[in-house]
Amino acid sequence: MDASLITQRLAKQIRAKRLSKGYKQSDLATLAGVTRQKLIEIEQGSMSVSMGAYTRVIGALSSEMELVAARLPTLDELPDIFKD
């Protein structure tokens, strides 16, 4: 399984959770103790952001991560895998 695909999926889940809670990026960044720019990078699926920053954001969303079995990428996800 491609690591960037996993990170992209996590990023989409984080953004969706933020929006469902009605938080602006600046609100969530403040709650998580990260900069708004760092949150933007997380929501874009940056692999250069520390796991600590990801976990602070996930915690600020009152959420946790759960490992699930990998699935094949969707057609929409394929361009992200081959963009580099």
N, C-alpha and C positions, 0 to 999 in steps of 0.2 A: 504494500500500500504506500503510495506516495505521501511523504510527510507534508508537503505543501497543500495537498488536497485535504488532509486532516485538519491543518491549521485554518484553511479557508472555511471549512464546515463549522469549526468552532467559532470563527469570527462572525459568521452569519447568525449563529445561535445567540451570541452575545449581543449583537445589534438588535435582533428581533426581541430579545428579552428586555433590553433597554427601552425600546419603543413601546412594548406592551405595558411597561410600568410608567410610561409617560415622562421619562427622564430625558432632558437635553444632554448632549455630550458633556457640557460643562458641569451639570449637576452630578452625573455619575462619576466623572473624573474627581470631583471634590470628595464625594463619598468614599471613593476607592483610594484616595491619597496619591493619585497619579496626575500628570499634566493632561490637558485636553489633547495635546499633540500625541501623547503616548496612547491615549484611548483611541484616537483616530488610527494609529498604526495597528492597534489590536483589532479594531473593526475591519481593517483591510487585510488581516491575516498575516501580519509581518512575523517572520520567523526570527527576527533579530531582537524582539522584545523578550525580556526575561520571563520565565515561568512565574516568578513572584508577582510581576505586574499583572499577568493574566489572572492569577489566583485572587489578587486583591480586587480586581474588577468583578470576577465571578462571585466572590464573597459579598461585595457591595450590592449585588443583584439578589442577595439571599438565595443563592443557588450553589450547586456543587457539580462536579464533573462525574460522569459515570461511563465506564468503558462498555462499549457495545461491540458486537461483531462487525467487522468491516464489511462494507458492501461495495459493489462496483460503482465507479463514477457514473453520474447521469450524463446525458448528452450536453446539458448546460455546463457541466463541470469540466468537460474535456478540454476546452480552450485554456482554462487555467493551468492544467497539468502541463501543456506543451508550450506555454508562453515564453519560457526562458531559452 
